[in-house]
Amino acid sequence: MADLAGMTLPVCRTCGTQYAAPRPDCPVCLDERQYVGRDGQQWTSLAELRADGHRGRFEEQGPDVIGVGSTPEFAIGQRALLLRTAAGNVLWDCAPYLDDAVIREVRELGGITAIAVSHPHFYSTMADWAHAFDAPVYLHEADRQWVGRPDPALRFWSGRTHRLTDELTLINPGVHFPGSAVMHWDTGRGALFTGDIVNVGPDPRWVSIMYSYANHVPERPDAVRAAGELLAGYRFDRIYGAWWDGVVPADGNEVLARSIERYLRHEQAPPMKAGS
């Protein structure tokens, strides 16, 4: 492996977060947005996952967008998305599993020039990915406390937006986590990459925004409204969510606006400002 030290570092079996040293608990799982498994805190490592038969999984998810994950699924089933952009390949979010075969496959696809992560539930083994491809990892400063394995490859940005390339902009909508990020790809008819900051459900005509998906805790209506108003300033046809095949294939702006209005109506909250 490109980073032998990372192969044996502890990885939480429930959420997939990797830590720099053994510890008794996983702060990400102790947080009210996540959970500790019913069997208590359990640990593994990349080496153990490989020995257990995990392998990389690659599937096309859209035009110039390739899903990268593992089979069998691990932790919360995270999968990353490899965007093949004019400025080079960018990895959106991060999958916990990584081995030599995954590295070879990604290199054959053109490698990775940068990694951007939506929120702490997808931090996973991001330092290993950074080392394997000599790529910086972009995280929002507001979520620095959740980093389990500090590394020089981590680049923290702040504020509401950060320009990653001429085509890619990171946006902080302020829901789910204070430092949550989505990414807008200004190409063709536009695309929005959201993880589960904006979650694409079984029916791609709708999306949802929650404080905790695992524990079914709704997000604050004022925060949802503000997020919708911020994202309405970007044009996007497709929305790429957190899970395999979780994609809104068309009319993304309308789907997001309609979904937020439905949520605010059920919460009996004021609608978004006209023209947002």
C-alpha positions in Angstrom: 0.0 0.0 0.0 1.1 3.6 -0.6 0.7 4.3 3.2 1.7 1.2 5.2 1.0 2.9 8.5 -2.6 3.5 7.6 -3.2 -0.2 6.9 -3.3 -1.0 10.6 -4.7 2.1 12.1 -8.1 1.7 13.9 -11.3 2.2 11.8 -14.7 2.4 13.5 -16.9 -0.5 12.2 -20.0 1.6 12.6 -19.2 4.9 10.9 -15.9 4.1 9.0 -13.8 6.9 10.6 -10.1 6.2 10.9 -8.1 7.4 13.9 -4.4 8.1 14.4 -4.1 5.7 17.4 -6.2 3.2 19.3 -8.9 4.7 21.5 -11.8 3.3 23.5 -14.6 5.2 21.7 -15.5 6.9 18.5 -16.5 10.6 19.0 -18.3 10.6 15.6 -20.6 7.7 16.8 -21.1 9.2 20.2 -22.5 12.4 18.6 -26.3 12.6 18.6 -26.4 12.5 14.8 -24.8 9.0 14.7 -24.9 6.0 17.0 -22.8 3.4 18.7 -23.8 -0.1 17.5 -25.9 -2.3 19.7 -22.9 -4.6 20.3 -20.8 -1.6 21.6 -17.8 0.0 20.0 -16.2 -2.2 17.4 -12.9 -1.6 15.6 -11.2 -2.9 12.4 -8.5 -1.7 10.0 -7.9 -1.6 6.3 -5.7 -4.7 6.6 -8.5 -6.6 8.4 -11.1 -5.5 5.8 -8.9 -6.7 3.0 -8.3 -10.0 4.8 -12.1 -10.3 5.3 -12.7 -10.2 1.5 -13.6 -6.6 0.9 -12.9 -5.4 -2.6 -13.3 -2.1 -4.5 -16.4 -1.3 -6.4 -16.6 1.0 -9.4 -19.8 2.0 -11.2 -20.8 4.8 -13.5 -23.2 7.2 -11.7 -23.6 9.8 -14.4 -21.8 11.6 -17.3 -18.1 11.7 -16.3 -19.0 10.6 -12.7 -17.9 7.3 -11.4 -18.9 5.8 -8.1 -16.1 4.4 -5.9 -16.9 2.1 -2.9 -16.5 -1.4 -1.7 -18.2 -4.8 -1.8 -19.5 -5.9 0.6 -20.6 -2.5 1.9 -19.0 -1.3 5.1 -19.9 1.1 7.9 -22.8 3.3 6.6 -22.2 2.2 3.0 -20.2 5.3 2.0 -19.3 5.6 -1.7 -17.2 8.4 -3.2 -17.7 10.0 -6.6 -14.8 10.5 -9.1 -15.5 13.5 -11.3 -13.6 13.7 -14.5 -13.2 17.4 -15.0 -11.3 19.6 -17.4 -8.8 20.4 -14.6 -8.3 16.8 -13.7 -10.1 14.2 -11.6 -11.6 15.3 -8.3 -12.9 12.9 -5.6 -16.1 14.0 -3.9 -16.5 12.4 -0.5 -14.5 9.5 0.6 -15.1 5.7 0.9 -13.4 3.9 3.9 -12.0 1.0 1.8 -8.7 1.3 -0.1 -6.3 -1.2 -1.3 -3.7 -1.7 -4.1 -6.3 -2.7 -6.7 -8.4 0.3 -6.0 -5.4 2.6 -6.3 -4.5 1.0 -9.6 -8.0 1.4 -11.0 -8.2 5.0 -10.0 -4.8 5.7 -11.5 -5.9 4.1 -14.8 -8.9 6.5 -14.7 -6.5 9.4 -14.4 -5.7 9.6 -10.7 -6.9 12.3 -8.3 -5.9 16.0 -8.2 -8.0 17.0 -5.2 -10.4 15.5 -2.7 -13.4 17.4 -1.1 -15.5 15.9 1.7 -19.1 16.9 2.5 -19.0 16.3 6.3 -17.5 14.1 9.1 -19.6 11.0 8.3 -17.5 10.8 5.1 -14.0 11.6 6.6 -13.3 7.8 6.8 -9.8 7.0 5.6 -9.3 10.3 3.8 -5.6 10.6 4.9 -4.8 7.3 3.2 -6.5 8.5 0.0 -4.6 11.7 0.1 -1.2 9.9 0.5 -2.0 7.3 -2.2 -2.7 10.0 -4.8 -0.6 12.9 -3.5 -3.8 15.0 -3.4 -5.0 17.6 -0.9 -8.2 17.1 1.0 -10.6 20.1 1.4 -12.7 20.3 4.6 -14.6 23.1 6.2 -12.9 24.7 9.2 -16.1 24.5 11.3 -15.8 20.7 11.4 -12.1 20.5 12.2 -12.9 18.9 15.7 -14.2 15.7 14.0 -10.9 14.9 12.2 -9.7 11.6 13.6 -6.4 11.5 11.9 -4.7 14.9 11.5 -2.5 15.1 8.4 -0.6 17.8 6.5 -2.7 16.9 3.4 -5.9 18.4 5.0 -6.7 21.9 3.8 -9.4 23.8 5.8 -11.5 26.4 4.2 -14.0 28.8 5.8 -16.9 31.0 4.9 -19.9 30.1 2.7 -18.0 29.3 -0.5 -14.6 28.1 -1.7 -13.6 28.0 -5.4 -11.9 24.7 -6.0 -11.3 25.0 -9.8 -12.8 27.1 -12.5 -15.7 24.6 -12.7 -16.1 23.5 -9.1 -17.3 25.5 -6.1 -17.6 24.2 -2.5 -20.7 25.7 -0.7 -21.5 25.6 3.0 -25.3 25.4 3.4 -25.0 25.1 7.2 -27.3 22.1 7.7 -26.6 18.6 9.2 -23.2 19.9 10.5 -22.0 23.5 10.9 -19.2 22.8 8.3 -21.3 20.8 5.9 -20.4 21.2 2.2 -21.9 20.5 -1.1 -20.1 21.0 -4.4 -21.4 22.7 -7.6 -20.1 21.6 -11.0 -20.5 24.4 -13.5 -20.5 22.3 -16.6 -23.2 21.5 -19.2 -26.5 22.0 -17.4 -24.8 21.9 -14.0 -24.7 19.4 -11.2 -24.8 19.5 -7.4 -22.9 16.9 -5.3 -24.4 16.8 -1.8 -23.6 13.6 0.1 -26.6 13.5 2.5 -26.4 17.2 3.3 -29.2 17.2 0.7 -30.3 13.5 0.6 -31.7 11.9 -2.5 -34.3 9.4 -1.4 -35.9 6.4 -3.1 -38.1 8.7 -5.2 -35.8 11.1 -7.1 -38.5 13.7 -7.5 -37.8 14.6 -3.9 -34.8 15.3 -1.6 -34.6 15.8 2.2 -32.5 17.8 4.7 -32.2 16.5 8.2 -30.2 17.1 11.3 -29.8 13.3 11.9 -30.8 10.7 9.3 -29.9 7.8 11.5 -32.0 9.0 14.5 -34.7 10.7 12.4 -34.2 14.2 13.9 -35.4 17.0 11.6 -33.3 20.0 10.8 -34.3 23.5 12.0 -36.8 25.1 9.5 -34.9 28.4 9.4 -31.7 26.5 8.6 -33.4 24.5 5.8 -34.9 27.7 4.4 -31.5 29.5 4.4 -29.8 26.5 2.7 -32.5 26.5 0.0 -32.1 30.3 -0.6 -28.3 29.9 -0.8 -28.4 27.0 -3.3 -31.0 28.6 -5.4 -28.2 30.9 -6.6 -26.7 28.0 -8.6 -28.0 26.2 -11.6 -28.0 22.4 -11.6 -29.9 19.8 -13.5 -28.6 16.7 -11.6 -28.2 16.2 -7.8 -25.8 13.4 -6.7 -26.6 12.1 -3.2 -24.7 10.0 -0.8 -25.6 6.4 -1.8 -25.3 4.2 -4.8 -27.6 5.3 -7.6 -29.0 8.1 -5.4 -29.2 10.6 -8.3 -31.8 13.2 -9.3 -31.5 12.9 -13.1 -33.1 16.2 -14.1 -34.7 19.4 -12.9 -32.5 19.6 -9.8 -33.3 23.2 -8.9 -37.0 22.5 -9.1 -36.7 19.3 -7.1 -34.8 21.0 -4.3 -37.1 24.0 -4.1 -40.3 21.8 -4.2 -38.9 19.6 -1.5 -38.0 22.5 0.8 -41.4 24.1 0.4 -43.0 20.8 1.3 -40.9 20.5 4.4 -41.6 24.1 5.5 -45.3 23.6 4.9 -45.3 20.5 7.1 -43.4 22.4 9.8 -45.8 25.3 9.4 -42.9 27.6 8.8 -42.6 30.7 6.6 -41.7 29.8 3.0 -38.5 30.9 1.3 -38.2 34.5 0.1 -39.8 35.0 -3.3 -37.2 34.9 -6.1 -34.6 32.9 -4.1 
